Amino acid sequence: MEVLSGMDIKIENSAVSLGKFDGIHLGHRLLLDEILKHREFIPTVFTFETCTNTSINTSRLIYSSKEKRTVLEEIGIKRMVLFPFNDETKNMMPEDFIEKFLVKKMGVRLICVGTDFRFGKDRQGSAGMLKAYSSKYGYETKIFNKLSSEDGIISSTFIREKIEHGDIQCTNKLLGRTYFIEGTVVHGNALGRRLDMPTANIFPEKEKVLLPSGVYATTLILKGKRYPSVTNIGRKPTVGSDRTVVETCILDFKKDIYGQDIMVEFYEFLRPEKKFPDIEQLKNQMELDKKQAADILKKLRL
C-alpha cells in the first residue's frame, strides 16, 4: 500500500473514504467496501497524521499506526493519505479543503463518509457539504449512517471498552477480524527456553488498548503462516517485568525467531495472570495452558 503524507502530494482517480479509522470496525468497513467496489478508481483512505481533538484520547488506540496499515492492506486499500493536523490545516476553510486538496491534490472521483464526518476551520465542513459541492467539482458522494449491533451503535469508543473488559468474542465480531497485536520479537529472560517452552516476546505500542492481563488462546502469524499458540499479557509476576509484555509460546515450535515481526491474534481467555511459588509450578501450569489452548483452537479449526 502506498502511503502519502503532507500537503504536497499529487494523485489521480481516487475513490476516497475519509475519517480517523481507529479500529477499522464493521461501521468503517461499509465505507471501505464501497470504494473497493468501484474498480475504475483507486481505493484510497484519507486520515490524519495526528489527532489533537480533545474528545479523543489518542493514548488509547485499537490499532497502532503500523497495525492500521496492516488491516487496510488486508482489505485491499491501495493508498493511504495522512493529512497533517496543524495550524495551517486547522484554519483551512471547508471549500478550500474540497477544492485545493480533495479535487486538485487527490483527483477525487468518489467520496464515502459517515454522517458525522466534520472538517475545515471550526469543523464547519460536513458530509452534507461534501455532497452539495459534488456537482460543482465533478465527483460523487455517498453518505453512510452509523451501523448498529444488538449491543448498540458500533463505535471505536464502544470497542475499546469491550477490549478493556476482556470481551474478546464481541470485540472480534465488531472489528470484522480477530483482535491482534503486532511487534518485533525481542530477547526476554530466557525462562521459557530453560523450561523447554521457548516464547516469543513483543512489547505492544504504548498507545494500544490491551486486553486485561492474563493468559489467552491465540495464533501467531509469522511470514504469512499461522501457528497455534498460547499468550500471556502482563508483567510476568513469577519472574518480574518492568513493563507490559506480550509473551507467546507457539505449540510444537522450537525455531529461533528473534528480531522477526509477528502478529498475535486473540481468541479466548484462559485464566488471570498469577504469581507462582516456584518455577516448577509455573511450568506445570504452562503445560495445562498449552493443552487448553490447543483444544480451543482445534474446535475453532485453527
C-alpha positions as a Markdown table, in Angstrom:
| # | Residue | x | y | z |
|---|---|---|---|---|
| 1 | Met | 0.0 | 0.0 | 0.0 |
| 2 | Glu | 1.3 | 3.4 | -1.0 |
| 3 | Val | 1.4 | 5.9 | 2.0 |
| 4 | Leu | 1.5 | 9.6 | 1.3 |
| 5 | Ser | 1.8 | 12.4 | 3.8 |
| 6 | Gly | 1.8 | 16.2 | 3.9 |
| 7 | Met | 0.2 | 18.8 | 1.7 |
| 8 | Asp | 2.5 | 18.4 | -1.3 |
| 9 | Ile | 1.0 | 15.4 | -3.0 |
| 10 | Lys | -0.4 | 14.8 | -6.4 |
| 11 | Ile | -2.5 | 11.7 | -7.2 |
| 12 | Glu | -5.4 | 11.0 | -9.6 |
| 13 | Asn | -8.5 | 8.9 | -10.0 |
| 14 | Ser | -9.2 | 8.4 | -6.3 |
| 15 | Ala | -12.2 | 6.7 | -4.6 |
| 16 | Val | -11.7 | 8.2 | -1.1 |
| 17 | Ser | -13.1 | 7.3 | 2.3 |
| 18 | Leu | -12.4 | 10.0 | 4.9 |
| 19 | Gly | -12.2 | 9.6 | 8.7 |
| 20 | Lys | -10.0 | 8.7 | 11.7 |
| 21 | Phe | -10.5 | 4.9 | 11.2 |
| 22 | Asp | -9.4 | 3.8 | 14.7 |
| 23 | Gly | -10.3 | 0.2 | 14.8 |
| 24 | Ile | -11.4 | -0.1 | 11.1 |
| 25 | His | -14.5 | -1.8 | 12.5 |
| 26 | Leu | -17.7 | -3.0 | 10.8 |
| 27 | Gly | -19.0 | 0.5 | 10.5 |
| 28 | His | -15.8 | 1.7 | 8.8 |
| 29 | Arg | -15.9 | -1.3 | 6.5 |
| 30 | Leu | -19.2 | -0.2 | 5.0 |
| 31 | Leu | -17.3 | 2.8 | 3.6 |
| 32 | Leu | -14.2 | 0.9 | 2.6 |
| 33 | Asp | -16.2 | -1.8 | 0.9 |
| 34 | Glu | -18.0 | 0.8 | -1.2 |
| 35 | Ile | -14.8 | 2.4 | -2.5 |
| 36 | Leu | -13.4 | -1.1 | -3.2 |
| 37 | Lys | -16.5 | -1.8 | -5.4 |
| 38 | His | -15.5 | 0.9 | -7.9 |
| 39 | Arg | -12.7 | -0.8 | -9.8 |
| 40 | Glu | -12.3 | 2.1 | -12.2 |
| 41 | Phe | -10.9 | 4.2 | -9.3 |
| 42 | Ile | -8.0 | 3.6 | -6.9 |
| 43 | Pro | -9.3 | 2.8 | -3.4 |
| 44 | Thr | -7.8 | 5.5 | -1.1 |
| 45 | Val | -8.1 | 6.2 | 2.7 |
| 46 | Phe | -7.8 | 9.7 | 3.9 |
| 47 | Thr | -6.9 | 10.1 | 7.6 |
| 48 | Phe | -4.9 | 12.3 | 9.9 |
| 49 | Glu | -1.2 | 12.2 | 10.8 |
| 50 | Thr | -2.0 | 13.3 | 14.3 |
| 51 | Cys | -5.3 | 14.0 | 16.1 |
| 52 | Thr | -5.5 | 16.8 | 18.6 |
| 53 | Asn | -9.2 | 16.6 | 19.1 |
| 54 | Thr | -9.6 | 16.6 | 22.9 |
| 55 | Ser | -12.7 | 14.4 | 22.7 |
| 56 | Ile | -10.5 | 11.5 | 21.6 |
| 57 | Asn | -7.9 | 10.1 | 24.0 |
| 58 | Thr | -5.1 | 9.4 | 21.5 |
| 59 | Ser | -3.2 | 7.3 | 24.0 |
| 60 | Arg | -5.9 | 4.6 | 23.7 |
| 61 | Leu | -6.0 | 3.3 | 20.2 |
| 62 | Ile | -7.3 | 0.0 | 19.0 |
| 63 | Tyr | -4.6 | -0.2 | 16.3 |
| 64 | Ser | -1.2 | 1.4 | 16.3 |
| 65 | Ser | -0.3 | 3.2 | 13.0 |
| 66 | Lys | 1.6 | 0.1 | 11.7 |
| 67 | Glu | -1.3 | -2.2 | 12.7 |
| 68 | Lys | -3.8 | 0.1 | 10.9 |
| 69 | Arg | -1.8 | -0.2 | 7.7 |
| 70 | Thr | -1.7 | -4.0 | 8.1 |
| 71 | Val | -5.6 | -4.1 | 8.2 |
| 72 | Leu | -6.1 | -1.7 | 5.4 |
| 73 | Glu | -3.7 | -3.7 | 3.2 |
| 74 | Glu | -5.6 | -6.9 | 4.1 |
| 75 | Ile | -8.9 | -5.3 | 3.0 |
| 76 | Gly | -7.4 | -4.2 | -0.4 |
| 77 | Ile | -6.8 | -0.5 | 0.1 |
| 78 | Lys | -4.1 | 0.7 | -2.3 |
| 79 | Arg | -3.3 | 4.2 | -0.9 |
| 80 | Met | -3.4 | 6.0 | 2.4 |
| 81 | Val | -3.1 | 9.7 | 2.6 |
| 82 | Leu | -2.0 | 11.1 | 6.0 |
| 83 | Phe | -3.2 | 14.7 | 6.3 |
| 84 | Pro | -1.3 | 16.9 | 8.7 |
| 85 | Phe | -3.2 | 18.4 | 11.6 |
| 86 | Asn | -1.5 | 21.8 | 12.3 |
| 87 | Asp | -2.3 | 25.5 | 12.4 |
| 88 | Glu | -2.5 | 25.8 | 8.6 |
| 89 | Thr | -4.8 | 22.9 | 8.1 |
| 90 | Lys | -7.0 | 23.6 | 11.2 |
| 91 | Asn | -7.7 | 27.1 | 9.7 |
| 92 | Met | -8.4 | 25.9 | 6.2 |
| 93 | Met | -11.9 | 26.8 | 5.1 |
| 94 | Pro | -14.1 | 23.8 | 4.2 |
| 95 | Glu | -14.5 | 24.7 | 0.5 |
| 96 | Asp | -10.7 | 25.3 | 0.2 |
| 97 | Phe | -10.2 | 21.8 | 1.6 |
| 98 | Ile | -12.6 | 20.3 | -1.0 |
| 99 | Glu | -11.2 | 22.3 | -4.0 |
| 100 | Lys | -7.5 | 22.6 | -3.2 |
| 101 | Phe | -6.9 | 19.2 | -1.6 |
| 102 | Leu | -9.5 | 16.7 | -2.4 |
| 103 | Val | -10.1 | 17.8 | -6.0 |
| 104 | Lys | -6.7 | 19.2 | -7.1 |
| 105 | Lys | -4.3 | 17.2 | -5.0 |
| 106 | Met | -6.1 | 13.9 | -4.8 |
| 107 | Gly | -8.1 | 13.8 | -8.0 |
| 108 | Val | -11.2 | 12.6 | -6.1 |
| 109 | Arg | -13.9 | 10.9 | -8.2 |
| 110 | Leu | -15.9 | 9.3 | -5.4 |
| 111 | Ile | -16.2 | 10.2 | -1.7 |
| 112 | Cys | -17.6 | 7.9 | 1.0 |
| 113 | Val | -18.1 | 9.3 | 4.5 |
| 114 | Gly | -20.1 | 8.7 | 7.7 |
| 115 | Thr | -22.9 | 11.2 | 8.6 |
| 116 | Asp | -20.8 | 12.6 | 11.4 |
| 117 | Phe | -17.7 | 13.5 | 9.4 |
| 118 | Arg | -16.5 | 17.1 | 10.0 |
| 119 | Phe | -13.6 | 19.0 | 8.5 |
| 120 | Gly | -12.2 | 22.5 | 8.0 |
| 121 | Lys | -12.0 | 25.5 | 10.2 |
| 122 | Asp | -14.0 | 25.2 | 13.4 |
| 123 | Arg | -15.3 | 21.9 | 12.0 |
| 124 | Gln | -17.7 | 23.9 | 9.7 |
| 125 | Gly | -17.5 | 21.3 | 6.9 |
| 126 | Ser | -19.9 | 18.3 | 7.0 |
| 127 | Ala | -20.8 | 15.3 | 5.0 |
| 128 | Gly | -23.7 | 17.3 | 3.6 |
| 129 | Met | -21.3 | 20.0 | 2.3 |
| 130 | Leu | -19.2 | 17.4 | 0.5 |
| 131 | Lys | -22.4 | 16.2 | -1.3 |
| 132 | Ala | -23.5 | 19.8 | -2.0 |
| 133 | Tyr | -20.3 | 20.6 | -3.8 |
| 134 | Ser | -20.1 | 17.3 | -5.7 |
| 135 | Ser | -21.7 | 18.6 | -8.9 |
| 136 | Lys | -19.5 | 21.7 | -9.0 |
| 137 | Tyr | -16.3 | 19.7 | -8.8 |
| 138 | Gly | -17.4 | 16.5 | -10.6 |
| 139 | Tyr | -17.2 | 13.8 | -8.0 |
| 140 | Glu | -19.9 | 11.6 | -6.4 |
| 141 | Thr | -20.6 | 11.5 | -2.7 |
| 142 | Lys | -22.1 | 8.6 | -0.7 |
| 143 | Ile | -23.0 | 9.2 | 3.0 |
| 144 | Phe | -23.4 | 6.3 | 5.4 |
| 145 | Asn | -25.4 | 6.1 | 8.7 |
| 146 | Lys | -23.7 | 4.6 | 11.7 |
| 147 | Leu | -24.0 | 0.8 | 11.9 |
| 148 | Ser | -25.7 | -0.8 | 14.9 |
| 149 | Ser | -25.4 | -4.2 | 16.6 |
| 150 | Glu | -27.6 | -5.9 | 19.2 |
| 151 | Asp | -25.5 | -4.1 | 21.8 |
| 152 | Gly | -25.9 | -0.6 | 20.3 |
| 153 | Ile | -24.2 | 1.7 | 17.8 |
| 154 | Ile | -20.8 | 0.4 | 16.7 |
| 155 | Ser | -18.1 | 2.9 | 17.5 |
| 156 | Ser | -14.4 | 2.8 | 18.4 |
| 157 | Thr | -15.2 | 4.0 | 21.9 |
| 158 | Phe | -17.6 | 1.1 | 22.4 |
| 159 | Ile | -15.0 | -1.4 | 21.1 |
| 160 | Arg | -12.2 | 0.0 | 23.3 |
| 161 | Glu | -14.5 | -0.6 | 26.3 |
| 162 | Lys | -15.1 | -4.2 | 25.2 |
| 163 | Ile | -11.3 | -4.8 | 24.8 |
| 164 | Glu | -10.6 | -3.4 | 28.3 |
| 165 | His | -13.3 | -5.6 | 29.8 |
| 166 | Gly | -11.9 | -8.7 | 28.0 |
| 167 | Asp | -14.9 | -9.4 | 25.8 |
| 168 | Ile | -12.9 | -11.0 | 23.0 |
| 169 | Gln | -15.8 | -12.5 | 21.1 |
| 170 | Cys | -17.7 | -9.3 | 20.9 |
| 171 | Thr | -14.5 | -7.3 | 20.0 |
| 172 | Asn | -13.7 | -9.7 | 17.2 |
| 173 | Lys | -17.2 | -9.6 | 15.9 |
| 174 | Leu | -17.4 | -5.8 | 15.8 |
| 175 | Leu | -13.9 | -5.4 | 14.3 |
| 176 | Gly | -14.8 | -7.8 | 11.5 |
| 177 | Arg | -11.5 | -9.7 | 12.2 |
| 178 | Thr | -9.6 | -11.0 | 15.1 |
| 179 | Tyr | -8.1 | -8.5 | 17.6 |
| 180 | Phe | -4.3 | -8.7 | 17.3 |
| 181 | Ile | -1.0 | -7.2 | 18.5 |
| 182 | Glu | 1.9 | -6.8 | 16.2 |
| 183 | Gly | 5.6 | -6.4 | 17.1 |
| 184 | Thr | 9.2 | -7.4 | 16.7 |
| 185 | Val | 10.4 | -10.4 | 18.8 |
| 186 | Val | 12.8 | -9.3 | 21.5 |
| 187 | His | 15.0 | -11.2 | 23.9 |
| 188 | Gly | 13.4 | -11.9 | 27.3 |
| 189 | Asn | 14.8 | -13.6 | 30.3 |
| 190 | Ala | 15.2 | -16.9 | 28.5 |
| 191 | Leu | 13.0 | -18.6 | 31.2 |
| 192 | Gly | 10.8 | -20.2 | 28.5 |
| 193 | Arg | 13.8 | -21.8 | 26.8 |
| 194 | Arg | 15.1 | -23.1 | 30.2 |
| 195 | Leu | 11.7 | -24.7 | 30.7 |
| 196 | Asp | 11.8 | -26.2 | 27.2 |
| 197 | Met | 8.9 | -23.9 | 26.2 |
| 198 | Pro | 10.6 | -21.1 | 24.2 |
| 199 | Thr | 8.5 | -18.0 | 23.9 |
| 200 | Ala | 8.3 | -15.0 | 21.6 |
| 201 | Asn | 8.2 | -11.7 | 23.4 |
| 202 | Ile | 6.9 | -8.4 | 22.0 |
| 203 | Phe | 6.3 | -5.1 | 23.5 |
| 204 | Pro | 3.0 | -3.5 | 22.4 |
| 205 | Glu | 2.9 | 0.1 | 21.3 |
| 206 | Lys | 2.2 | 2.4 | 24.4 |
| 207 | Glu | -0.9 | 3.9 | 22.9 |
| 208 | Lys | -2.6 | 0.5 | 22.2 |
| 209 | Val | -5.6 | -0.7 | 24.1 |
| 210 | Leu | -4.9 | -4.1 | 25.6 |
| 211 | Leu | -6.9 | -6.9 | 26.9 |
| 212 | Pro | -6.8 | -7.5 | 30.6 |
| 213 | Ser | -3.6 | -9.2 | 32.0 |
| 214 | Gly | -3.9 | -12.9 | 31.7 |
| 215 | Val | -3.4 | -16.0 | 29.5 |
| 216 | Tyr | -5.2 | -16.5 | 26.2 |
| 217 | Ala | -5.6 | -19.0 | 23.4 |
| 218 | Thr | -4.0 | -17.3 | 20.4 |
| 219 | Thr | -2.5 | -17.9 | 17.0 |
| 220 | Leu | 0.9 | -16.4 | 15.9 |
| 221 | Ile | 1.4 | -15.3 | 12.4 |
| 222 | Leu | 5.0 | -15.4 | 11.1 |
| 223 | Lys | 5.8 | -14.7 | 7.4 |
| 224 | Gly | 2.2 | -15.4 | 6.4 |
| 225 | Lys | 2.0 | -18.7 | 8.2 |
| 226 | Arg | -0.4 | -19.2 | 11.2 |
| 227 | Tyr | 0.7 | -21.2 | 14.3 |
| 228 | Pro | -1.4 | -22.3 | 17.3 |
| 229 | Ser | -0.2 | -20.7 | 20.4 |
| 230 | Val | -0.9 | -19.6 | 24.0 |
| 231 | Thr | -0.1 | -16.0 | 25.1 |
| 232 | Asn | 0.3 | -14.1 | 28.4 |
| 233 | Ile | -0.3 | -10.4 | 28.6 |
| 234 | Gly | 1.2 | -8.8 | 31.7 |
| 235 | Arg | 4.3 | -8.3 | 33.7 |
| 236 | Lys | 5.2 | -12.0 | 34.3 |
| 237 | Pro | 4.8 | -11.8 | 38.1 |
| 238 | Thr | 6.7 | -15.0 | 38.9 |
| 239 | Val | 9.9 | -13.7 | 37.4 |
| 240 | Gly | 9.0 | -10.0 | 37.1 |
| 241 | Ser | 9.0 | -7.4 | 34.3 |
| 242 | Asp | 9.2 | -3.6 | 34.4 |
| 243 | Arg | 6.7 | -3.2 | 31.6 |
| 244 | Thr | 3.8 | -5.0 | 30.0 |
| 245 | Val | 4.9 | -7.7 | 27.7 |
| 246 | Val | 3.1 | -10.0 | 25.3 |
| 247 | Glu | 4.7 | -13.4 | 25.7 |
| 248 | Thr | 3.7 | -16.2 | 23.3 |
| 249 | Cys | 4.5 | -19.8 | 23.4 |
| 250 | Ile | 4.0 | -21.5 | 19.9 |
| 251 | Leu | 2.8 | -25.0 | 20.3 |
| 252 | Asp | 5.3 | -27.6 | 18.9 |
| 253 | Phe | 7.7 | -25.0 | 17.6 |
| 254 | Lys | 11.3 | -24.6 | 18.6 |
| 255 | Lys | 12.8 | -22.2 | 15.9 |
| 256 | Asp | 14.7 | -19.0 | 16.8 |
| 257 | Ile | 12.6 | -16.1 | 15.6 |
| 258 | Tyr | 14.3 | -13.2 | 17.5 |
| 259 | Gly | 14.2 | -9.9 | 15.5 |
| 260 | Gln | 11.3 | -11.1 | 13.3 |
| 261 | Asp | 8.0 | -9.3 | 13.0 |
| 262 | Ile | 5.0 | -11.3 | 14.2 |
| 263 | Met | 1.2 | -10.9 | 14.7 |
| 264 | Val | -0.6 | -12.4 | 17.7 |
| 265 | Glu | -4.4 | -13.0 | 17.3 |
| 266 | Phe | -6.5 | -13.5 | 20.3 |
| 267 | Tyr | -9.5 | -15.9 | 20.5 |
| 268 | Glu | -10.3 | -16.9 | 24.1 |
| 269 | Phe | -9.4 | -16.0 | 27.7 |
| 270 | Leu | -7.9 | -19.0 | 29.7 |
| 271 | Arg | -7.0 | -17.6 | 33.1 |
| 272 | Pro | -5.8 | -14.5 | 35.0 |
| 273 | Glu | -2.1 | -13.8 | 35.4 |
| 274 | Lys | -0.8 | -15.4 | 38.5 |
| 275 | Lys | 2.4 | -15.4 | 40.6 |
| 276 | Phe | 3.6 | -19.0 | 41.3 |
| 277 | Pro | 5.6 | -20.1 | 44.3 |
| 278 | Asp | 8.3 | -21.6 | 42.2 |
| 279 | Ile | 9.4 | -22.3 | 38.6 |
| 280 | Glu | 8.2 | -25.9 | 38.6 |
| 281 | Gln | 4.6 | -24.9 | 39.4 |
| 282 | Leu | 4.8 | -22.3 | 36.6 |
| 283 | Lys | 6.0 | -25.0 | 34.2 |
| 284 | Asn | 3.1 | -27.3 | 35.2 |
| 285 | Gln | 0.6 | -24.6 | 34.7 |
| 286 | Met | 2.1 | -23.7 | 31.3 |
| 287 | Glu | 1.6 | -27.3 | 30.2 |
| 288 | Leu | -2.1 | -27.1 | 31.2 |
| 289 | Asp | -2.4 | -23.8 | 29.4 |
| 290 | Lys | -0.9 | -25.2 | 26.2 |
| 291 | Lys | -3.3 | -28.2 | 26.3 |
| 292 | Gln | -6.4 | -26.0 | 26.9 |
| 293 | Ala | -5.4 | -23.6 | 24.1 |
| 294 | Ala | -4.8 | -26.5 | 21.7 |
| 295 | Asp | -8.3 | -27.9 | 22.5 |
| 296 | Ile | -9.9 | -24.5 | 21.9 |
| 297 | Leu | -8.1 | -23.7 | 18.7 |
| 298 | Lys | -8.9 | -27.2 | 17.4 |
| 299 | Lys | -12.6 | -26.6 | 18.0 |
| 300 | Leu | -12.2 | -23.3 | 16.1 |
| 301 | Arg | -10.3 | -25.2 | 13.3 |
| 302 | Leu | -7.3 | -23.0 | 13.7 |
